[in-house]
Amino acid sequence: MKKYAVGVDIGGTTVKIGIFTSEGELITKWEITTRKDEGGKYILSDVAASVEEKLSEQGIAKDDVAGVGMGVPGPVKEDGTVVKCVNLGWGIFNCEEELSKIIGLPVKAGNDANMAALGEAWQGGGKGYSNQVMVTLGTGVGGGIIIGGKMLSGTNGAGGEIGHICVNDDETETCGCGKTGCLEQYTSATGIVRAANKILQASDKPSKLRSVQYISAKEIFDAAKEGDELAGDLVEDHGKCLGKALAAIAAVVDPEVFVIGGGVSRAGEILIDKTSKYFAQYAFHACKGTKFALATLGNDAGIYGCAKAVLD
């Protein structure tokens, strides 16, 4: 067993990088800018140079490093082939082979949401459970599925894209994926704000949200906690939509736990309570006992999962 592993989480603005012990202790972490010039062709060489410099600073020999795990914002096939990452400018190529060639270490790549799920399973909110589904509620809705401690990435690297399950055939507005009626359109931070703006325009119901110029998901959940009826209705609808979708997922995956992360998860127990209430209502009887937990690693979940992927 090698002593160390490197986790690299590539985002559209910055690349987060961490060096870990094989037991899961984070030794050091840092960020570099994601250079997207010329179709993102400098990203991997920038990563390699930064990792090599930091390993040298830490006095860690390459021979003691298991490899580099890498999360990317798009589908990644089992063999490391990226199936386009539009917000990096990447087309279709094998990012594992490319980075490995530059840095001289084994590389394991995966979708960033799947990597975050693996991180939470290893050292976060899902620690101790080998079968789990992570749900990230942010600007969009992402997910990651862990079965038997391993990521389920699927044939095209699209396993866990739960935000694009269709939950409303009557939707007319288009999701970022090009379809309509996706879960992401209702349960993301953007989605609940969209619902709030619609209901504020369509009804005369009093609400403290009417005095807020730019409503955020946080303000909606905070108002609901304070007893605001309109905000409470929005949170109830959010919980019903998410709980019903997760009940459908449980009927296929049957996880021990759903780990809820992303910016919306900072709402805390009110989010878990509403979602789990409706989950229990819609779930198949054998799945009704599925647990719910909040993610704990925040923005570091990706680098944890990347390190774990290469150690595995």
Order of alpha helices (4+ residues) and beta strands (2+ residues): beta-beta-beta-alpha-alpha-beta-beta-beta-alpha-beta-alpha-beta-beta-beta-alpha-alpha-alpha-alpha-beta-alpha-beta-alpha
